[in-house]
């Protein structure tokens, strides 16, 4: 029984380590997305992929579905921020016309 518990603990430790690595890589990719000013709340994966596909932070993710999910979450946060700013009357000049139109469509 001890051998099984030991193997189980090792496997659990490996999974936790793998999950932390995925989380770190996703965070680093999100930081990259933040610095690409062409990405807005109305951006799509297909239209933006060429902006970061040569980046090591994108390639390091290693799992396109994780990168895609991270991108979608980032764009959703941009949209939520834009909606909050729009509601409070603080729409900043950094938002493009296309972004404002996307917000109007959602609201």
N, C-alpha and C positions, 0 to 999 in steps of 0.2 A: 504493500500500500504506500509506503514512503517513496518508492521509486515513481509511482504514478503521480503523487502530489508534487514531487520535485519537477517532473516533466511538465506538469500542468502549470506550475509557477513560472518555469522558464518560458513556456509558450505565452503565458499571460504577460510576462515582462517584455518579450519581443513584440507582441501586439501593441503594448502601451508605447514602446519606443518608436514603433512604426507610425502610430497615430500622432505622436508628438512631432515627428519629422514632417509628416504631411501637413500638419497645422503650421509649422514653421515655414515650410516652402510656400504654402498658400498665403501666409502673411507677407513674405518677401515679394511674392507676385503682386499682391494688392498694393504694396508700396510702389512697385514699378508702375502699375496702372495709375496711381495717384499723380505721378510725375509726367504722364502723357496727357497733355492738356487738350489734345484733340478728342479724347474720350469724354462724352457728355451723357446726360441722363437719357438721351434718345439714341445712343450708340448701340449697334448690334455687334455680336461676336464676329460675324462674317466680315463686316466692313472694317473692323479694328484689328483683326488678327495679324495683318501685315505690319502693324505698328510695333508689335512686340515679339513676333515669331523668331527673330534672330537673337533675342535677348537670352542670356544665360539663366536669368531668373525664371523665364517662361520654360525653357528647356529643362531646368533643374526640377520643375514640378514632376515631369516624367509621365504624367497621367493627364491626357487632354481633357477627360471628363472633369477632373478636379480643377484644372485651369479654367475650363468653361464655366463651371459652377461658381468659382471665385469671381470671375468676370461679371457674371450675372448678378451676384450679390453686391458687387461694387457699384454697378450701374443702378441697381435698385436703391442703394444708399444715396447716390447722387440725385435720383428722382425724388426720394423722400425729403432730402435737404432742400431741393428746389421748391417742392410743394410747401414746406414750412416757411421758406423765405417769401414765397408768393402770398401766403395767407397773412403773414405779418407785415406785408408791404415793403419788404427789404430785398427786393429782387436786385441782385448786384449786376454790374455791367459785364461780368465774366460769362453770364449765361447767353448763349447764342439764340437767334430767332428760332432755330429748329428745336432747341431745348424748351423754350417757352411754349411753342406750339405743342410739343409732346405733353407738357404739363397740362395745358388746356384740354387736350384730348382725354387725359386721365381724370381731371376734375370734372 
